[in-house]
Amino acid sequence: MIVFGQSFDALAQEKCFVNTIKIEGNKRTYSSIILREMSFQPGDSLDISKITEQIDRSRQNLSNTNLFLNIDIRYRVENKILDVYILVNERWYLIALPEVLLADRSFNEWWYERGRDLNRLTYGINAKHFNLTGGNDQLKLRAMGGFIPYFEISYSKPYIDKRKRIGIRTGVFYSTQRTIAYRTWNDKLDFFNTENRMRERTGGFFELRLRNALYHFHSFSIAYSNSKISDTLSKLNPRYFGENNLRQSFWSFAYDYRFDLRDNRQYPLKGLLYFSQLSGTWVKSGYFQANLFASVSFFKPLTKRFFFETNLRGKISNPKKQLYSTLRGLGYENNLVRGYELYVVDGQHYGIFKNTIRFQLVKTEMSLAKFTRMAQFKTLPIAIYPNIYYDLGFVKNYYPEFSNTLLANKLLKGGGLGIDYVTWYNTTARTYYSINQMGEKKLFFGIFREF
C-alpha cells in the first residue's frame, strides 16, 4: 500500500473516493464478474481506516467464486483518491475425467458393510466447464455405466440481467438400478439383488436464483421426476411408494436462502454460514410432504494456528407417516453424527450439533514447474489440519416399528480424532478415528470435491 499526504492516524478519520478498479489476468472471465464480488465500486466513498478490511473481504469473495488460483489486490491512496489494481491467475476451467463412484452412501459403508465389492462400482465420464462463456456459467455432463447407469446434463448461469442479481440453473437426468435399498432395518439399509431392473428414474429441474446483496443468496426451484419400480420391490416394501404403487410421478418445490460470510467455501476457518430450505413434494396419487431444514455454522480462529467450528442443523417434516422413498433421517451426505457413519436412522425430524477444533500443522505450496508449463498447474497447495471433534444428534421417529430402529428417539453421541488434507481444485481428504456411545471404534475415510 502507498499512502501519500497525511499520516494514517489522520486519514483514519476521513473518507476517500474510489476512482478506478483496474483488472488484469482475466483472459476468459468478464471484468464485470470480478467487479460483482468487490465490496466497493468506482464512485463509492470509503473510510480510509477500513480500506484494508474491504480489500481483504473482496479478495475472499473472489476466491470463493472458484475461478482463480491466485488473486493479488493492490491499492494507492493519494489526496483522498483510491485506485485499485487487481491481478488474477485463472484456473483451468475445462475438466473431463474418467470417474469411478461407489453405489453406496459412502466409501465407509462400501468398505465395512458391502465387502468391498468391486461390482458395486459406477464408472464413466464426468465433464464440467466451470466458466463456459466467461460469465462464471457452468456446463456439466455426466455419463455413467456399471452398477447404477446414470446420465445428467445441466447448465447454470449466475447472472442473466444487467444488474447481475438474477441467475438460472436447469438440467435433466436418467438413472436405472438393478439393486436397491428397499427398506431400513435395525438402522441399516437392506438391499435386494436381481438381474432385473428394480427402479428407473427420469426427470428434470429448473432453478431461479437471486443475489440481492453481496452475501445473500436465494433460490426458487421446481423439479419433476417419474420413477418406476418392479412388483418385487413393491411386495418387499409396500410403503416404498405407498399402496403397492409401482409408479411415482411427483413435483417438488423448494425455496433456499443462504447467508455466506465464510473466508473460504472449500475449507472455511473464519466466518459464518446460514442456510435454510423450505421444500415440498407432491405425488400424483395425492400424497404431499413438507420439509423445513435449517443450518448455521460458525468458524472462529482461536489463535494463529488453532481454529474452532461449530454447526447446528435440523429438519422437521410433515406428515408423520411418510413414504419410504421420501423419508430421510440421519446417515445421508453430511447429515450424520460422526461415529455413526455405518448407520441410517430414519425419522421425520432430527437435530445435529457438531463441534471441531483444528490445528494448522502445514500450509505451503509445492512447485511443479519442472513437470508442466501450464500456469494453472505449476503449484500444488497443501494444507494439513489435525483435529478433534464431538457431535450430538437426535432423530424423532413416530413409527419405529417400521424399521425396528434402535437409535431413533434417543440422544446420539460420537467423537474422535482426525486429519484433513486440503489441496488443489477444491479437494479435501479426511482420515478420522471415531467412537460412538455404543463403544464402537472405527477408522473412517472421506474425499470431498467441488466438481
VENHU-V466249 format. One record per backbone hydrogen bond with DSSP energy under -1.0 kcal/mol. NH is the residue of the N-H (numbers start at 0). CO is the residue of the C=O. E is the energy in kcal/mol with one decimal. If there is no record, write none. Layout:
NH_CO_E ; NH_CO_E
This chain:
1_74_-1.0 ; 3_76_-2.0 ; 10_6_-2.3 ; 11_7_-2.2 ; 12_9_-1.3 ; 13_10_-2.3 ; 15_45_-2.7 ; 16_79_-2.9 ; 17_43_-2.9 ; 18_81_-3.2 ; 21_83_-3.0 ; 23_85_-2.5 ; 26_24_-1.7 ; 29_133_-2.7 ; 33_29_-1.1 ; 34_30_-2.8 ; 35_31_-1.6 ; 36_33_-1.2 ; 37_34_-1.2 ; 42_17_-2.7 ; 43_40_-2.3 ; 45_15_-2.3 ; 47_13_-2.4 ; 49_46_-1.8 ; 50_47_-1.2 ; 53_49_-2.4 ; 54_50_-2.6 ; 55_51_-2.5 ; 56_52_-2.2 ; 57_53_-2.2 ; 58_54_-2.3 ; 59_55_-2.1 ; 60_56_-2.2 ; 61_57_-2.3 ; 62_58_-2.3 ; 63_59_-2.1 ; 64_61_-1.1 ; 65_62_-1.5 ; 68_88_-3.3 ; 69_88_-1.0 ; 71_86_-2.9 ; 73_84_-2.8 ; 75_82_-2.3 ; 76_1_-2.2 ; 77_80_-2.2 ; 80_77_-1.1 ; 81_16_-3.4 ; 82_75_-2.4 ; 83_19_-2.6 ; 84_73_-3.2 ; 85_21_-3.2 ; 86_71_-3.0 ; 87_23_-2.3 ; 88_69_-2.2 ; 90_66_-2.1 ; 94_127_-2.5 ; 96_125_-2.0 ; 98_123_-3.0 ; 100_121_-3.8 ; 102_119_-1.9 ; 109_105_-1.9 ; 110_106_-2.7 ; 111_107_-2.6 ; 112_108_-2.5 ; 113_108_-1.1 ; 115_109_-2.0 ; 116_113_-1.1 ; 119_116_-1.6 ; 120_117_-1.2 ; 121_100_-3.2 ; 122_144_-1.7 ; 123_98_-2.1 ; 124_142_-2.3 ; 125_96_-2.4 ; 126_140_-3.1 ; 127_94_-2.6 ; 128_138_-2.6 ; 129_92_-2.3 ; 131_136_-2.5 ; 137_155_-2.3 ; 138_128_-1.7 ; 139_153_-2.8 ; 140_126_-3.0 ; 141_151_-2.7 ; 142_124_-2.3 ; 143_149_-3.4 ; 144_122_-3.8 ; 146_120_-2.4 ; 149_143_-1.7 ; 150_173_-2.8 ; 151_141_-2.4 ; 152_171_-1.9 ; 153_139_-2.2 ; 154_169_-2.8 ; 155_137_-2.4 ; 156_167_-2.7 ; 159_165_-3.0 ; 163_160_-1.3 ; 166_208_-2.3 ; 167_156_-2.5 ; 168_206_-1.9 ; 169_154_-2.6 ; 170_204_-1.8 ; 171_152_-2.0 ; 172_202_-2.4 ; 173_150_-2.3 ; 174_200_-2.5 ; 175_148_-1.7 ; 176_198_-2.7 ; 179_191_-1.2 ; 181_189_-1.7 ; 182_189_-1.0 ; 184_187_-3.0 ; 185_402_-2.2 ; 187_184_-1.1 ; 189_182_-2.7 ; 191_179_-1.7 ; 197_176_-2.7 ; 198_176_-1.9 ; 199_227_-2.2 ; 200_174_-3.0 ; 201_225_-1.9 ; 202_172_-1.8 ; 203_223_-2.0 ; 204_170_-2.3 ; 205_221_-2.5 ; 206_168_-3.1 ; 207_219_-3.1 ; 208_166_-3.2 ; 209_217_-2.8 ; 210_164_-3.3 ; 215_212_-1.0 ; 216_257_-2.8 ; 217_209_-3.1 ; 218_255_-2.0 ; 219_207_-2.8 ; 220_253_-2.5 ; 221_205_-2.5 ; 222_251_-2.3 ; 223_203_-2.6 ; 224_249_-2.2 ; 225_201_-3.0 ; 226_247_-2.7 ; 227_199_-2.3 ; 228_245_-2.9 ; 229_197_-1.7 ; 233_229_-1.8 ; 234_230_-2.0 ; 235_231_-2.1 ; 236_232_-2.1 ; 239_236_-2.2 ; 243_237_-1.2 ; 244_241_-2.1 ; 247_226_-2.8 ; 249_224_-2.5 ; 250_281_-2.6 ; 251_222_-2.4 ; 252_279_-2.5 ; 253_220_-1.9 ; 254_277_-2.4 ; 255_218_-2.5 ; 256_275_-2.4 ; 257_216_-2.9 ; 258_273_-2.5 ; 259_214_-1.8 ; 260_271_-3.3 ; 262_269_-2.2 ; 270_298_-2.4 ; 272_296_-2.3 ; 273_258_-2.5 ; 274_294_-3.0 ; 275_256_-2.2 ; 276_292_-2.9 ; 277_254_-2.4 ; 278_290_-2.6 ; 279_252_-2.6 ; 280_288_-2.7 ; 281_250_-3.3 ; 282_286_-3.2 ; 283_248_-2.9 ; 285_282_-2.7 ; 288_280_-2.3 ; 289_317_-2.6 ; 290_278_-2.8 ; 291_315_-2.7 ; 292_276_-2.8 ; 293_313_-2.2 ; 294_274_-3.0 ; 295_311_-2.4 ; 296_272_-3.0 ; 297_309_-2.5 ; 298_270_-2.7 ; 299_307_-2.9 ; 301_305_-2.7 ; 302_305_-1.6 ; 306_357_-2.6 ; 307_299_-3.1 ; 308_355_-2.8 ; 309_297_-2.1 ; 310_353_-2.6 ; 311_295_-2.4 ; 312_351_-2.3 ; 313_293_-2.3 ; 314_349_-2.4 ; 315_291_-2.2 ; 317_289_-2.1 ; 323_238_-2.5 ; 324_239_-1.8 ; 325_322_-1.1 ; 329_344_-2.0 ; 330_334_-3.1 ; 334_331_-2.2 ; 335_333_-1.7 ; 339_336_-2.3 ; 342_339_-1.8 ; 343_186_-2.2 ; 344_329_-2.3 ; 347_395_-1.7 ; 348_395_-1.5 ; 349_314_-2.2 ; 350_393_-2.2 ; 351_312_-2.9 ; 352_391_-2.9 ; 353_310_-3.0 ; 354_389_-1.1 ; 355_308_-2.8 ; 356_387_-2.6 ; 357_306_-3.1 ; 358_385_-2.4 ; 359_304_-2.9 ; 360_358_-1.3 ; 360_383_-2.0 ; 361_383_-1.4 ; 363_381_-2.9 ; 365_379_-2.4 ; 367_377_-4.4 ; 370_367_-1.8 ; 371_367_-1.2 ; 376_373_-1.8 ; 377_374_-1.0 ; 379_365_-2.8 ; 381_363_-2.9 ; 382_421_-2.0 ; 383_361_-2.3 ; 384_419_-2.5 ; 386_417_-2.9 ; 387_356_-2.1 ; 388_415_-2.3 ; 389_354_-2.2 ; 390_413_-3.6 ; 391_352_-2.4 ; 392_411_-2.0 ; 393_350_-2.3 ; 395_348_-2.7 ; 401_398_-1.7 ; 403_399_-1.1 ; 404_399_-1.4 ; 408_394_-3.6 ; 411_392_-3.4 ; 413_390_-1.9 ; 414_434_-2.1 ; 415_388_-1.9 ; 416_432_-1.9 ; 417_386_-2.6 ; 418_430_-2.9 ; 419_384_-1.9 ; 420_428_-3.2 ; 421_382_-3.0 ; 422_426_-2.5 ; 426_423_-1.1 ; 427_447_-2.9 ; 428_420_-2.7 ; 429_445_-3.4 ; 430_418_-2.3 ; 431_443_-2.3 ; 432_416_-3.4 ; 433_441_-2.5 ; 434_414_-2.6 ; 435_439_-1.7 ; 436_412_-1.5 ; 438_435_-2.2 ; 441_433_-2.0 ; 443_431_-3.5 ; 445_429_-1.9 ; 447_427_-3.3 ; 449_425_-1.4 ; 450_448_-1.4
